[in-house]
Amino acid sequence: MAGTFGRPLVNVSFTTRNHYVPQWHQRLFLSPGEKDAALYYLDLKPDRVRGGDRKVYTKNDLWRRGPGKCFYEENLYTLAFGADASDVIEKRFFGEIDRHGAEALKKVADCEFGKHGGNCLQTLATYLDAQKLRTPKGLDFLKTLSPDGSHQKALYRMGRLSLMHVTMWMEGIWEILSCDNTPTRFILSDHPVTTYNKGAFPGAPRCAYPFDPGIELLGTHTIFPLTPARCLVITNLGYVRNPKAHPLESRENPRMFGDTIMFTGSVQTGRQLRDDQVLAINYILKTRARRYIAAGQEAWLYPEEHLTRKTWDKLGGKFFLSPDPRKVGFSTAIYVGYKDGRSRGWDEYGRMPDDDDPRVKAQRERERATFYESRDEWEKHFGKLKPDPQGWRW
């Protein structure tokens, strides 16, 4: 077995096939009862080849493949040390993250996170952060941070920037959307942690490959399909409080790697999507993918053929992806007491609580007005709020 960088590898178990969407996650999207345990795998940019007749032909774009042959690249995570090479990223770094992430994802998809406390949600957020950076698109983004665009430097930067998104995600409003009764189910893309901002159209400079709308933008939703029937969406609290704000404004106190705290009882569950809303999510996932998408059924790979409205800022209707504000309390701070008598607090945007700050007081008054206006809109449109099937109380 030859090494990637020229030297023969003595260790025959050296991993060269790197799955940037783990096989265990892909298996969740297999259709039940399929004998060959394969996904419908669509190449959005199939290669073109010149035939013996000198004509140019496009290769097949649709395949039936098992998880072992989907969403991988050879030596994507191989580290080079001169003539030597290492697969430590695949086996140790992602090995640990995937092991814990798979357990957390299942609990969240089954809405059992309340039994396991905040550790389950934090573990999933850690996994999401790694999943966002580990794809070819994520690594291409990291290459833009280096003057020479080196792949090796991108791999090292991926390790150093691990957990960069977790703080802002944990301060957002989480909702687990369901599509148990729709003919269409969620697809999986080669960049499954996808961000959508209705103010950032796909052709906009800020969305040019390999960039996506930043999580720090007020109106950005983070979308992550957990299973074919469950999709996690994380929305910035400030946008829930004021959904009429400009979506490209910066959220309050955007930062990376900061301490924060999350109330697990605020996670929303139970909302069943319409089929057009599932199609809209799949359309976003497909539009923001780099090259490949996969699904349990072939028809789900072509959401654009069934959507009646594909205008980016009108997808899914007025309340699309927005969590129900009636399930969100207008809380301003969380305090934690420790056994040694110490205590610590965070306000709703992860700052030290300071109710005397004039700017904070003015902001809260503005948000309070828009927040309750939004709650009234939901009440008029959807009727009286029904009890949550998972037993949460608001």
C-alpha positions in Angstrom: 0.0 0.0 0.0 1.6 3.3 -1.1 1.4 6.4 1.1 -0.2 9.6 -0.2 3.1 11.5 -0.1 5.4 8.9 -1.6 6.6 6.8 1.2 5.1 3.2 1.6 2.9 2.9 4.6 3.8 0.1 7.0 0.5 0.3 8.8 -2.0 -1.4 6.4 -4.9 -0.1 8.4 -4.0 3.5 7.5 -7.3 5.2 6.6 -7.3 7.0 3.2 -11.0 7.0 2.4 -12.4 9.9 4.5 -16.1 10.3 4.8 -17.0 13.9 5.4 -20.6 12.9 6.1 -20.3 9.9 8.4 -21.6 6.6 7.3 -23.6 6.2 10.4 -25.5 9.4 9.6 -26.1 8.3 6.0 -27.6 5.0 7.2 -30.4 6.9 8.9 -31.5 8.2 5.5 -31.8 4.7 3.9 -35.4 3.8 3.1 -36.8 1.0 5.3 -37.0 -2.4 3.7 -34.5 -1.6 0.9 -32.7 -4.9 0.1 -29.5 -3.2 -1.2 -29.3 -0.6 1.6 -28.4 2.1 -0.9 -29.1 5.8 -1.3 -30.1 7.7 -4.4 -26.9 9.8 -4.9 -27.1 12.8 -7.3 -24.0 14.5 -8.7 -25.0 18.2 -9.3 -21.8 18.8 -11.4 -21.1 15.5 -13.3 -17.8 15.3 -15.2 -17.7 15.8 -18.9 -15.4 13.5 -21.0 -14.4 13.4 -24.6 -15.3 10.2 -26.4 -13.4 8.4 -29.2 -15.6 10.2 -31.7 -14.3 13.5 -30.2 -17.7 14.4 -28.9 -18.1 15.6 -25.3 -20.3 13.5 -23.1 -21.7 14.1 -19.6 -21.2 11.3 -17.2 -24.2 9.8 -15.3 -25.4 12.1 -12.6 -27.6 9.6 -10.6 -26.3 6.5 -8.8 -27.5 4.0 -6.3 -24.8 3.7 -3.7 -24.3 2.4 -0.2 -23.0 4.7 2.6 -19.5 3.5 2.1 -19.4 5.0 -1.4 -21.1 8.3 -0.7 -19.8 11.6 0.6 -16.1 10.8 0.8 -12.8 11.8 -0.7 -9.4 10.0 -0.7 -7.0 11.5 1.8 -9.2 14.5 2.6 -7.9 14.5 6.2 -4.4 13.0 5.7 -1.7 15.1 7.4 1.7 15.3 5.8 5.0 15.5 7.7 7.6 15.6 5.0 7.6 12.2 3.5 5.4 10.8 6.3 1.7 10.9 6.6 -0.8 10.5 9.4 -4.5 9.7 9.7 -4.8 11.0 13.2 -7.6 13.4 12.2 -9.8 10.6 11.0 -9.2 8.1 13.7 -8.8 10.3 16.8 -10.3 13.7 16.3 -13.4 12.7 14.3 -13.5 9.3 15.8 -14.4 10.7 19.2 -16.7 13.5 17.9 -18.6 11.0 15.8 -19.0 8.5 18.6 -20.6 11.0 21.0 -22.3 12.9 18.2 -24.2 9.8 17.0 -25.6 9.2 20.5 -26.6 12.8 20.9 -28.2 13.1 17.5 -30.4 10.0 18.1 -31.6 11.4 21.5 -32.4 14.8 19.9 -34.1 13.3 16.9 -36.2 11.1 19.3 -36.9 14.2 21.5 -35.3 12.5 24.5 -32.8 15.2 25.2 -34.9 16.3 28.2 -34.0 13.1 30.0 -30.3 13.7 29.6 -29.9 17.4 30.3 -27.9 20.1 28.5 -24.9 17.8 27.9 -26.8 16.1 25.1 -27.5 19.4 23.3 -24.0 20.7 23.8 -22.6 17.4 22.5 -24.7 17.8 19.4 -23.6 21.4 19.0 -20.0 20.2 19.1 -20.7 17.6 16.5 -22.5 20.2 14.3 -19.4 22.5 14.5 -17.1 19.7 13.3 -19.5 18.7 10.6 -19.7 22.2 9.2 -15.9 22.5 8.9 -15.0 19.0 7.8 -16.7 19.0 4.4 -14.8 19.9 1.2 -16.8 23.2 1.2 -15.9 23.8 4.9 -12.3 23.2 4.2 -12.3 25.4 1.1 -13.7 28.1 3.4 -10.8 27.6 5.8 -8.4 27.8 2.8 -9.6 31.4 2.2 -8.1 32.3 5.7 -4.6 31.4 4.5 -2.7 33.5 2.0 -1.5 30.4 0.1 -4.8 28.5 0.3 -3.0 25.4 1.6 -5.0 22.3 2.3 -2.6 21.2 5.0 -3.0 24.6 6.8 -6.7 24.3 6.5 -6.6 21.0 8.3 -4.6 22.5 11.2 -6.9 25.5 11.3 -9.9 23.2 11.5 -8.5 21.8 14.7 -7.7 25.3 16.1 -11.1 26.7 15.3 -13.0 23.7 16.7 -16.1 24.8 18.6 -16.1 28.3 16.9 -19.9 28.2 16.2 -21.1 26.6 19.5 -21.5 29.7 21.6 -23.9 31.4 19.2 -25.8 28.2 18.5 -26.3 27.6 22.2 -27.8 31.1 22.6 -30.3 30.5 19.8 -33.7 29.0 19.8 -33.7 25.4 18.8 -36.6 23.7 17.1 -37.0 20.1 15.8 -39.2 20.1 12.8 -41.1 16.9 11.7 -42.5 15.6 8.5 -44.1 12.4 9.5 -47.1 12.7 7.3 -45.7 14.2 4.1 -44.9 12.4 0.9 -41.5 14.2 0.8 -38.8 13.6 3.4 -35.6 15.5 4.1 -32.5 14.9 2.0 -28.8 14.8 2.9 -26.3 17.1 1.3 -22.5 17.1 1.1 -22.6 20.2 3.4 -25.4 19.2 5.7 -25.0 22.0 8.3 -26.5 24.6 6.1 -27.3 28.3 6.8 -30.2 30.2 5.2 -30.8 33.9 5.4 -33.7 35.3 3.3 -31.7 38.5 2.8 -28.7 36.7 1.4 -29.6 35.3 -2.1 -27.5 32.5 -3.5 -26.0 34.8 -6.1 -24.9 37.5 -3.6 -21.2 38.1 -3.1 -21.4 37.0 0.6 -22.8 33.6 -0.6 -20.3 33.0 -3.4 -18.6 29.6 -3.0 -17.3 28.6 -0.4 -19.1 31.2 1.7 -22.4 30.9 3.4 -24.5 33.5 5.3 -22.8 33.9 8.7 -24.4 32.6 11.9 -23.7 36.1 13.4 -26.2 37.7 11.0 -29.5 38.3 12.8 -31.8 36.5 10.3 -29.6 33.4 9.7 -31.2 30.0 10.4 -28.9 27.0 10.8 -30.5 23.9 9.2 -29.4 20.4 9.9 -31.4 17.3 8.8 -31.2 14.7 11.6 -33.2 12.0 9.9 -35.5 11.8 6.9 -38.4 12.9 9.2 -36.6 15.3 11.6 -34.7 18.5 11.0 -33.1 20.8 13.5 -33.3 24.5 12.9 -31.5 27.1 15.1 -32.6 30.7 15.0 -31.0 33.8 16.6 -33.0 35.0 19.6 -33.0 38.6 18.4 -34.8 37.5 15.2 -37.4 35.7 17.1 -38.0 38.8 19.2 -38.1 41.0 16.1 -38.8 39.0 12.9 -39.3 42.3 11.0 -35.7 43.4 11.6 -33.3 43.5 8.6 -32.0 39.9 8.3 -28.5 41.0 7.4 -28.0 43.0 10.6 -25.6 41.6 13.1 -27.1 39.8 16.1 -26.4 41.2 19.5 -23.0 40.2 21.0 -21.8 37.9 18.2 -18.7 36.0 19.3 -16.9 32.7 19.2 -15.6 30.6 22.0 -17.4 32.5 24.7 -19.0 31.1 27.8 -22.7 30.9 27.8 -25.6 28.8 29.2 -28.7 27.3 27.6 -32.1 26.4 29.1 -33.0 23.0 27.6 -36.7 23.5 28.2 -36.7 26.1 25.5 -36.2 23.6 22.7 -39.4 23.4 20.6 -40.8 20.2 19.3 -44.0 18.9 17.7 -44.4 21.1 14.6 -45.4 19.1 11.6 -44.4 20.7 8.3 -46.5 20.9 5.1 -45.0 19.1 2.0 -44.2 22.5 0.4 -42.1 23.4 3.4 -40.2 20.2 3.3 -39.6 20.8 -0.4 -38.4 24.3 0.5 -35.8 23.0 3.0 -34.6 20.4 0.5 -34.3 23.2 -2.1 -32.1 25.2 0.3 -30.0 22.2 1.0 -29.6 21.4 -2.7 -28.9 25.0 -3.6 -26.1 25.4 -1.0 -24.5 22.0 -1.6 -21.1 21.8 -3.2 -21.7 18.8 -5.6 -23.6 15.9 -4.1 -27.0 15.2 -2.4 -28.6 11.9 -1.4 -32.0 10.7 -0.4 -34.0 7.5 0.3 -36.2 8.1 -2.7 -35.2 9.5 -6.1 -38.1 12.0 -6.3 -36.9 13.8 -3.2 -33.7 14.8 -5.0 -35.6 17.3 -7.3 -37.5 19.7 -5.0 -37.3 22.4 -7.6 -39.6 20.4 -9.9 -42.4 20.5 -7.3 -42.0 23.9 -5.7 -44.5 26.5 -6.9 -42.5 29.4 -5.5 -38.7 29.4 -5.6 -38.1 33.1 -4.8 -35.4 32.9 -2.1 -36.9 35.3 0.5 -40.4 33.8 0.0 -39.6 30.2 0.5 -42.0 28.2 2.7 -44.3 31.1 3.5 -44.3 33.9 6.1 -43.5 31.8 9.1 -41.1 29.4 7.4 -38.3 28.2 9.8 -39.3 30.7 12.5 -39.9 29.1 15.9 -43.1 29.9 17.6 -42.6 33.0 19.7 -45.4 31.9 22.0 -43.2 29.1 23.2 -40.4 31.6 24.0 -40.4 33.5 27.3 -39.1 37.0 27.4 -36.4 36.1 29.9 -33.4 38.5 30.5 -30.9 36.5 32.5 -30.0 33.1 33.9 -28.0 32.7 37.1 -26.1 29.6 38.3 -25.1 28.9 41.9 -22.1 26.7 42.8 -21.5 24.5 45.8 -18.7 26.7 47.1 -21.2 29.7 47.3 -20.1 31.4 44.1 -22.7 32.4 41.5 -22.6 33.6 37.9 -25.1 35.1 35.5 -25.5 35.6 31.8 -28.1 37.9 30.1 -30.1 36.7 27.1 -27.2 37.6 24.8 -24.4 36.0 26.8 -23.2 39.2 28.5 -22.8 39.9 32.2 -26.3 41.1 33.4 -26.5 44.8 33.7 -30.1 46.1 34.0 -28.9 49.6 34.5 -27.2 50.0 31.1 -29.3 52.5 29.2 -28.6 50.9 25.8 -29.7 47.4 27.1 -32.8 48.9 28.6 -33.8 50.7 25.4 -33.1 47.6 23.3 -35.2 45.4 25.6 -38.1 47.8 25.4 -38.0 47.8 21.6 -37.7 44.0 21.5 -40.5 43.6 24.0 -42.9 45.5 21.8 -42.0 43.6 18.6 -41.9 40.3 20.4 -45.5 40.5 21.7 -46.6 41.9 18.4 -45.2 38.7 16.7 -46.9 36.5 19.3 -50.2 38.1 18.4 -49.6 37.5 14.7 -49.0 33.8 15.4 -52.1 33.6 17.5 -54.3 35.2 14.8 -52.8 32.9 12.1 -52.6 29.6 13.9 -55.2 29.9 16.6 -54.7 29.1 20.2 -51.5 27.4 21.2 -51.9 23.7 21.7 -50.0 21.7 24.4 -46.7 20.3 23.2 -46.8 16.5 22.5 -43.5 16.1 24.4 -45.0 17.7 27.5 -43.0 21.0 27.5 -44.7 24.0 29.2 -44.2 27.6 28.2 
